[in-house]
Amino acid sequence: MSSSLLLRLIQRHKNLLHNQQFLQRFFSSTQQINNDGQGMRKRPAFVSSVIKLMATGVVTVPLLSSAIITYPASKKLGIWFVRKWAQVVLRIFSITVKVEDRTKIDYSQPPYIFLNLNQTSLIETLVWLVASPVWPFYLVANFEYLLIPFMGWFFSVMGSVWVVRQWTEQAKRAVEKSIQKLQNGESCYMSIEGKRSPTGELSPYKRGAVIMAIDSQSTIIPLIHHGARECLPYGEWRVSPGEVRLKILPPIPTKGLTRDDRIKLTDQLRNIAERELNNKNMNNETNSSNNENNNTLHSKL
């Protein structure tokens, strides 16, 4: 065999491998390491992800448009449309939601601040729309949420309070506005971190939520999410199927507290989050160890 023929065969083999890798990248799932180093996970294929996003757009326009139009006249109907939208979107991406409510209350004494203690993914907002035990509520969130077509517009119709983090004076006014709404008996949903964590680790806690709760004497309902980041981590646009578990933790009353208690209350919330997340990590390590032992046993047999 001549050297030129051998070179042509090698080059053809390389091109074939390249084409196979290209097709695999776009039409099948690929492996990707989690940013937190916790093993491997499947990243959805490019084509299937695009198709699911298109399907999401198809259901978003009619359902959220209907929610925006009907909510001012009929809150009940508007809420039905937005919850149905969240349910359908989660179903499109094969995400299931499990809720563990530890509050043991009937939510009959608002206002409540439903406080997300570990914000890691945009999926958490969809989960809350499906799982929230109190309606209506308003959102306290960064101004960027308003820019999300239809979803941000609906939250504006609900009377949500937008915060521009880079503008200190505006952020203070947003806190005061939220306090007034809470004093009027409205409940809200917000994150104590103020933004998503890129790594999954807890970010520094802001004291705005605690000040709102103390000044309005609202009851804090802490929330912990498990699995949301695995479905849609920070910086990713491909949504992976999975299960998101929402823990609604026992309420923390603020009656009688003053702003002098804000640091202590913030630390209390941080400790709750660390305990819940550490328990989850310990359970994962235990399950992983059990699986390894089972695999070793099977291999010996």
C-alpha positions as a LaTeX table, in Angstrom:
\begin{tabular}{lrrr}
\hline
Residue & $x$ (\AA) & $y$ (\AA) & $z$ (\AA) \\
\hline
Met1 & 0.00 & 0.00 & 0.00 \\
Ser2 & 1.44 & 3.35 & $-1.07$ \\
Ser3 & 2.04 & 6.05 & 1.53 \\
Ser4 & $-0.34$ & 8.48 & $-0.24$ \\
Leu5 & $-3.18$ & 5.93 & $-0.10$ \\
Leu6 & $-2.47$ & 5.26 & 3.56 \\
Leu7 & $-2.59$ & 9.00 & 4.33 \\
Arg8 & $-5.91$ & 9.32 & 2.49 \\
Leu9 & $-7.40$ & 6.44 & 4.52 \\
Ile10 & $-6.20$ & 7.99 & 7.78 \\
Gln11 & $-7.66$ & 11.36 & 6.83 \\
Arg12 & $-10.98$ & 9.77 & 5.84 \\
His13 & $-11.10$ & 7.96 & 9.20 \\
Lys14 & $-10.47$ & 11.26 & 11.04 \\
Asn15 & $-13.25$ & 12.98 & 9.08 \\
Leu16 & $-15.62$ & 10.12 & 9.88 \\
Leu17 & $-14.84$ & 10.39 & 13.60 \\
His18 & $-15.29$ & 14.15 & 13.46 \\
Asn19 & $-18.69$ & 13.81 & 11.79 \\
Gln20 & $-19.80$ & 11.22 & 14.35 \\
Gln21 & $-18.78$ & 13.51 & 17.21 \\
Phe22 & $-20.57$ & 16.41 & 15.56 \\
Leu23 & $-23.78$ & 14.42 & 15.17 \\
Gln24 & $-23.54$ & 13.06 & 18.70 \\
Arg25 & $-23.15$ & 16.57 & 20.06 \\
Phe26 & $-26.31$ & 17.80 & 18.39 \\
Phe27 & $-28.55$ & 14.74 & 18.46 \\
Ser28 & $-27.66$ & 12.88 & 21.65 \\
Ser29 & $-26.91$ & 13.66 & 25.25 \\
Thr30 & $-23.33$ & 14.47 & 26.20 \\
Gln31 & $-21.54$ & 14.17 & 29.50 \\
Gln32 & $-20.70$ & 17.25 & 31.51 \\
Ile33 & $-19.11$ & 17.67 & 34.92 \\
Asn34 & $-21.07$ & 19.66 & 37.49 \\
Asn35 & $-19.45$ & 22.91 & 38.54 \\
Asp36 & $-19.43$ & 21.73 & 42.14 \\
Gly37 & $-17.53$ & 18.60 & 41.17 \\
Gln38 & $-20.27$ & 16.24 & 42.30 \\
Gly39 & $-19.82$ & 13.66 & 39.58 \\
Met40 & $-21.22$ & 13.53 & 36.08 \\
Arg41 & $-24.60$ & 14.46 & 34.69 \\
Lys42 & $-26.30$ & 14.27 & 31.33 \\
Arg43 & $-26.50$ & 17.47 & 29.33 \\
Pro44 & $-29.46$ & 17.40 & 26.92 \\
Ala45 & $-28.78$ & 17.32 & 23.22 \\
Phe46 & $-28.77$ & 20.57 & 21.26 \\
Val47 & $-31.62$ & 19.69 & 18.90 \\
Ser48 & $-33.95$ & 18.31 & 21.57 \\
Ser49 & $-33.24$ & 21.35 & 23.76 \\
Val50 & $-34.14$ & 23.72 & 20.93 \\
Ile51 & $-37.35$ & 21.79 & 20.21 \\
Lys52 & $-38.37$ & 21.96 & 23.89 \\
Leu53 & $-37.64$ & 25.69 & 24.02 \\
Met54 & $-39.80$ & 26.19 & 20.93 \\
Ala55 & $-42.59$ & 24.17 & 22.54 \\
Thr56 & $-42.26$ & 26.36 & 25.63 \\
Gly57 & $-42.69$ & 29.45 & 23.49 \\
Val58 & $-45.78$ & 27.96 & 21.87 \\
Val59 & $-47.53$ & 27.50 & 25.23 \\
Thr60 & $-46.12$ & 30.66 & 26.84 \\
Val61 & $-47.66$ & 33.19 & 24.48 \\
Pro62 & $-51.34$ & 32.14 & 24.83 \\
Leu63 & $-51.27$ & 31.12 & 28.51 \\
Leu64 & $-49.29$ & 34.05 & 29.94 \\
Ser65 & $-51.01$ & 36.54 & 27.62 \\
Ser66 & $-54.32$ & 35.28 & 29.01 \\
Ala67 & $-52.96$ & 35.58 & 32.55 \\
Ile68 & $-51.80$ & 39.16 & 31.97 \\
Ile69 & $-55.13$ & 40.17 & 30.42 \\
Thr70 & $-57.43$ & 38.47 & 32.94 \\
Tyr71 & $-55.57$ & 39.04 & 36.23 \\
Pro72 & $-56.64$ & 42.68 & 36.77 \\
Ala73 & $-60.32$ & 41.73 & 36.39 \\
Ser74 & $-60.22$ & 38.23 & 37.88 \\
Lys75 & $-57.24$ & 37.28 & 40.03 \\
Lys76 & $-58.52$ & 33.71 & 40.31 \\
Leu77 & $-58.60$ & 33.24 & 36.54 \\
Gly78 & $-55.24$ & 34.93 & 36.02 \\
Ile79 & $-53.68$ & 32.70 & 38.66 \\
Trp80 & $-55.16$ & 29.61 & 36.97 \\
Phe81 & $-53.52$ & 30.56 & 33.67 \\
Val82 & $-50.07$ & 31.22 & 35.17 \\
Arg83 & $-50.09$ & 28.03 & 37.26 \\
Lys84 & $-51.20$ & 26.00 & 34.25 \\
Trp85 & $-48.36$ & 27.56 & 32.25 \\
Ala86 & $-45.78$ & 26.61 & 34.90 \\
Gln87 & $-47.14$ & 23.05 & 35.08 \\
Val88 & $-46.97$ & 22.61 & 31.30 \\
Val89 & $-43.44$ & 24.03 & 31.03 \\
Leu90 & $-42.16$ & 21.74 & 33.77 \\
Arg91 & $-43.82$ & 18.81 & 32.01 \\
Ile92 & $-42.17$ & 19.74 & 28.70 \\
Phe93 & $-38.76$ & 19.52 & 30.34 \\
Ser94 & $-39.68$ & 16.37 & 32.30 \\
Ile95 & $-39.18$ & 18.04 & 35.68 \\
Thr96 & $-41.19$ & 16.70 & 38.60 \\
Val97 & $-41.84$ & 18.65 & 41.79 \\
Lys98 & $-42.13$ & 17.24 & 45.29 \\
Val99 & $-43.16$ & 19.50 & 48.17 \\
Glu100 & $-42.48$ & 18.88 & 51.85 \\
Asp101 & $-44.49$ & 21.35 & 53.94 \\
Arg102 & $-43.29$ & 21.40 & 57.55 \\
Thr103 & $-45.10$ & 24.56 & 58.57 \\
Lys104 & $-48.18$ & 22.91 & 60.13 \\
Ile105 & $-50.18$ & 26.12 & 59.63 \\
Asp106 & $-53.18$ & 26.99 & 57.46 \\
Tyr107 & $-51.73$ & 30.30 & 56.18 \\
Ser108 & $-54.73$ & 32.20 & 57.50 \\
Gln109 & $-52.76$ & 34.99 & 59.19 \\
Pro110 & $-50.80$ & 36.91 & 56.54 \\
Pro111 & $-48.56$ & 38.63 & 55.72 \\
Tyr112 & $-45.95$ & 35.99 & 54.97 \\
Ile113 & $-42.51$ & 36.36 & 53.43 \\
Phe114 & $-41.70$ & 33.15 & 51.57 \\
Leu115 & $-37.93$ & 33.34 & 51.65 \\
Asn116 & $-35.75$ & 31.26 & 49.35 \\
Leu117 & $-32.59$ & 30.45 & 51.32 \\
Asn118 & $-30.60$ & 28.90 & 48.43 \\
Gln119 & $-31.22$ & 30.48 & 45.04 \\
Thr120 & $-29.42$ & 28.48 & 42.35 \\
Ser121 & $-31.68$ & 28.31 & 39.28 \\
Leu122 & $-34.44$ & 30.04 & 37.34 \\
Ile123 & $-36.38$ & 26.77 & 37.65 \\
Glu124 & $-37.15$ & 27.65 & 41.29 \\
Thr125 & $-39.56$ & 30.38 & 40.20 \\
Leu126 & $-41.56$ & 27.88 & 38.12 \\
Val127 & $-41.58$ & 25.47 & 41.04 \\
Trp128 & $-42.96$ & 28.18 & 43.32 \\
Leu129 & $-45.74$ & 29.05 & 40.87 \\
Val130 & $-46.84$ & 25.41 & 41.04 \\
Ala131 & $-46.31$ & 24.85 & 44.77 \\
Ser132 & $-47.18$ & 28.15 & 46.46 \\
Pro133 & $-49.78$ & 27.62 & 49.22 \\
Val134 & $-50.72$ & 31.31 & 49.23 \\
Trp135 & $-52.23$ & 33.30 & 46.35 \\
Pro136 & $-52.00$ & 36.04 & 45.38 \\
Phe137 & $-48.50$ & 37.12 & 46.29 \\
Tyr138 & $-46.02$ & 39.58 & 44.83 \\
Leu139 & $-42.41$ & 39.05 & 43.86 \\
Val140 & $-39.42$ & 40.99 & 45.15 \\
Ala141 & $-36.68$ & 40.44 & 42.57 \\
Asn142 & $-33.94$ & 42.01 & 40.51 \\
Phe143 & $-35.00$ & 44.25 & 37.65 \\
Glu144 & $-33.67$ & 41.69 & 35.15 \\
Tyr145 & $-36.71$ & 39.50 & 35.85 \\
Leu146 & $-38.94$ & 42.20 & 34.39 \\
Leu147 & $-37.10$ & 41.84 & 31.10 \\
Ile148 & $-38.11$ & 38.17 & 30.71 \\
Pro149 & $-40.91$ & 38.25 & 28.11 \\
Phe150 & $-44.39$ & 37.43 & 29.41 \\
Met151 & $-43.23$ & 36.01 & 32.77 \\
Gly152 & $-41.72$ & 39.30 & 33.91 \\
Trp153 & $-44.70$ & 41.18 & 32.52 \\
Phe154 & $-47.12$ & 39.00 & 34.46 \\
Phe155 & $-45.22$ & 39.54 & 37.70 \\
Ser156 & $-45.47$ & 43.28 & 37.07 \\
Val157 & $-49.24$ & 42.99 & 36.70 \\
Met158 & $-49.25$ & 41.16 & 40.06 \\
Gly159 & $-47.70$ & 44.24 & 41.66 \\
Ser160 & $-44.19$ & 42.90 & 42.11 \\
Val161 & $-41.40$ & 45.08 & 43.49 \\
Trp162 & $-38.31$ & 45.41 & 41.30 \\
Val163 & $-34.85$ & 46.08 & 42.72 \\
Val164 & $-31.91$ & 47.60 & 40.86 \\
Arg165 & $-28.93$ & 46.31 & 42.86 \\
Gln166 & $-26.51$ & 48.82 & 41.37 \\
Trp167 & $-28.71$ & 51.79 & 42.40 \\
Thr168 & $-28.61$ & 52.07 & 46.17 \\
Glu169 & $-31.31$ & 54.72 & 46.54 \\
Gln170 & $-33.72$ & 52.80 & 44.32 \\
Ala171 & $-33.08$ & 49.61 & 46.28 \\
Lys172 & $-33.94$ & 51.42 & 49.53 \\
Arg173 & $-37.17$ & 52.72 & 47.99 \\
Ala174 & $-38.01$ & 49.19 & 46.84 \\
Val175 & $-37.59$ & 47.92 & 50.41 \\
Glu176 & $-39.88$ & 50.66 & 51.74 \\
Lys177 & $-42.47$ & 49.91 & 49.05 \\
Ser178 & $-42.41$ & 46.21 & 49.93 \\
Ile179 & $-42.81$ & 47.00 & 53.64 \\
Gln180 & $-45.95$ & 49.02 & 52.86 \\
Lys181 & $-47.42$ & 46.17 & 50.84 \\
Leu182 & $-46.70$ & 43.71 & 53.65 \\
Gln183 & $-48.29$ & 46.04 & 56.19 \\
Asn184 & $-51.38$ & 46.05 & 53.96 \\
Gly185 & $-51.61$ & 42.27 & 54.36 \\
Glu186 & $-49.98$ & 41.14 & 51.12 \\
Ser187 & $-47.51$ & 38.24 & 51.07 \\
Cys188 & $-44.35$ & 38.04 & 48.97 \\
Tyr189 & $-41.79$ & 35.62 & 47.57 \\
Met190 & $-38.11$ & 36.54 & 47.38 \\
Ser191 & $-34.54$ & 35.33 & 47.73 \\
Ile192 & $-32.40$ & 36.33 & 50.70 \\
Glu193 & $-29.26$ & 36.05 & 48.54 \\
Gly194 & $-30.59$ & 38.45 & 45.93 \\
Lys195 & $-29.17$ & 36.52 & 42.99 \\
Arg196 & $-28.42$ & 33.00 & 41.80 \\
Ser197 & $-25.34$ & 31.24 & 43.08 \\
Pro198 & $-23.01$ & 30.26 & 40.20 \\
Thr199 & $-21.46$ & 27.39 & 42.19 \\
Gly200 & $-24.40$ & 26.12 & 44.21 \\
Glu201 & $-22.77$ & 27.29 & 47.44 \\
Leu202 & $-24.62$ & 29.77 & 49.65 \\
Ser203 & $-23.93$ & 33.38 & 48.71 \\
Pro204 & $-23.73$ & 36.18 & 51.30 \\
Tyr205 & $-27.15$ & 36.90 & 52.80 \\
Lys206 & $-28.64$ & 40.36 & 52.28 \\
Arg207 & $-30.46$ & 41.99 & 55.19 \\
Gly208 & $-33.20$ & 43.61 & 53.11 \\
Ala209 & $-35.57$ & 40.67 & 53.52 \\
Val210 & $-35.03$ & 40.59 & 57.28 \\
Ile211 & $-35.64$ & 44.34 & 57.57 \\
Met212 & $-38.86$ & 43.97 & 55.58 \\
Ala213 & $-40.03$ & 41.18 & 57.89 \\
Ile214 & $-39.17$ & 43.06 & 61.10 \\
Asp215 & $-40.60$ & 46.42 & 60.06 \\
Ser216 & $-43.85$ & 44.85 & 58.86 \\
Gln217 & $-43.95$ & 42.21 & 61.63 \\
Ser218 & $-44.42$ & 39.55 & 58.95 \\
Thr219 & $-43.94$ & 35.82 & 59.44 \\
Ile220 & $-40.95$ & 34.38 & 57.57 \\
Ile221 & $-41.46$ & 31.02 & 55.83 \\
Pro222 & $-37.99$ & 29.66 & 54.92 \\
Leu223 & $-37.69$ & 27.67 & 51.68 \\
Ile224 & $-35.01$ & 25.21 & 50.58 \\
His225 & $-34.74$ & 23.79 & 47.06 \\
His226 & $-32.97$ & 20.55 & 46.17 \\
Gly227 & $-32.30$ & 19.52 & 42.57 \\
Ala228 & $-33.09$ & 22.79 & 40.77 \\
Arg229 & $-29.47$ & 23.49 & 39.90 \\
Glu230 & $-29.07$ & 20.00 & 38.47 \\
Cys231 & $-31.90$ & 20.81 & 36.03 \\
Leu232 & $-30.74$ & 24.29 & 35.04 \\
Pro233 & $-27.45$ & 25.53 & 36.52 \\
Tyr234 & $-26.23$ & 29.11 & 36.34 \\
Gly235 & $-25.03$ & 30.04 & 32.84 \\
Glu236 & $-26.69$ & 27.05 & 31.13 \\
Trp237 & $-29.63$ & 27.21 & 28.72 \\
Arg238 & $-30.24$ & 23.50 & 28.20 \\
Val239 & $-32.74$ & 22.20 & 30.75 \\
Ser240 & $-32.14$ & 18.68 & 32.05 \\
Pro241 & $-34.95$ & 16.40 & 33.27 \\
Gly242 & $-35.03$ & 15.67 & 36.97 \\
Glu243 & $-36.77$ & 16.11 & 40.29 \\
Val244 & $-36.91$ & 19.31 & 42.31 \\
Arg245 & $-37.75$ & 18.98 & 45.99 \\
Leu246 & $-39.08$ & 22.03 & 47.78 \\
Lys247 & $-38.96$ & 22.15 & 51.57 \\
Ile248 & $-41.29$ & 24.68 & 53.21 \\
Leu249 & $-39.77$ & 24.99 & 56.68 \\
Pro250 & $-41.41$ & 25.95 & 59.99 \\
Pro251 & $-42.41$ & 29.62 & 60.23 \\
Ile252 & $-40.32$ & 32.22 & 62.04 \\
Pro253 & $-42.45$ & 34.96 & 63.63 \\
Thr254 & $-41.00$ & 38.46 & 63.92 \\
Lys255 & $-43.58$ & 39.96 & 66.27 \\
Gly256 & $-41.81$ & 42.08 & 68.87 \\
Leu257 & $-38.48$ & 42.12 & 67.02 \\
Thr258 & $-36.71$ & 45.36 & 66.13 \\
Arg259 & $-33.98$ & 46.26 & 63.68 \\
Asp260 & $-31.49$ & 45.57 & 66.46 \\
Asp261 & $-32.35$ & 41.89 & 65.94 \\
Arg262 & $-31.65$ & 41.88 & 62.19 \\
Ile263 & $-28.14$ & 40.39 & 62.42 \\
Lys264 & $-29.24$ & 37.64 & 64.81 \\
Leu265 & $-32.22$ & 36.79 & 62.59 \\
Thr266 & $-30.04$ & 36.72 & 59.46 \\
Asp267 & $-27.62$ & 34.35 & 61.19 \\
Gln268 & $-30.53$ & 32.15 & 62.27 \\
Leu269 & $-31.72$ & 31.83 & 58.68 \\
Arg270 & $-28.20$ & 31.07 & 57.47 \\
Asn271 & $-27.82$ & 28.33 & 60.07 \\
Ile272 & $-31.12$ & 26.79 & 58.96 \\
Ala273 & $-29.96$ & 26.73 & 55.33 \\
Glu274 & $-26.57$ & 25.24 & 56.18 \\
Arg275 & $-28.16$ & 22.53 & 58.32 \\
Glu276 & $-30.65$ & 21.55 & 55.62 \\
Leu277 & $-28.04$ & 21.50 & 52.86 \\
Asn278 & $-25.53$ & 19.59 & 54.99 \\
Asn279 & $-28.18$ & 16.98 & 55.77 \\
Lys280 & $-28.82$ & 16.60 & 52.04 \\
Asn281 & $-25.09$ & 16.17 & 51.32 \\
Met282 & $-24.73$ & 13.61 & 54.10 \\
Asn283 & $-27.66$ & 11.62 & 52.69 \\
Asn284 & $-26.09$ & 11.71 & 49.22 \\
Glu285 & $-22.77$ & 10.45 & 50.58 \\
Thr286 & $-24.53$ & 7.66 & 52.47 \\
Asn287 & $-26.48$ & 6.58 & 49.36 \\
Ser288 & $-23.31$ & 6.72 & 47.26 \\
Ser289 & $-21.44$ & 4.59 & 49.79 \\
Asn290 & $-24.29$ & 2.06 & 49.88 \\
Asn291 & $-24.32$ & 1.84 & 46.10 \\
Glu292 & $-20.57$ & 1.26 & 46.02 \\
Asn293 & $-20.88$ & $-1.49$ & 48.61 \\
Asn294 & $-23.69$ & $-3.13$ & 46.65 \\
Asn295 & $-21.68$ & $-2.97$ & 43.43 \\
Thr296 & $-18.68$ & $-4.51$ & 45.19 \\
Leu297 & $-20.86$ & $-7.29$ & 46.60 \\
His298 & $-22.38$ & $-8.05$ & 43.19 \\
Ser299 & $-18.95$ & $-8.15$ & 41.57 \\
Lys300 & $-17.75$ & $-10.66$ & 44.17 \\
Leu301 & $-20.81$ & $-12.82$ & 43.63 \\
\hline
\end{tabular}
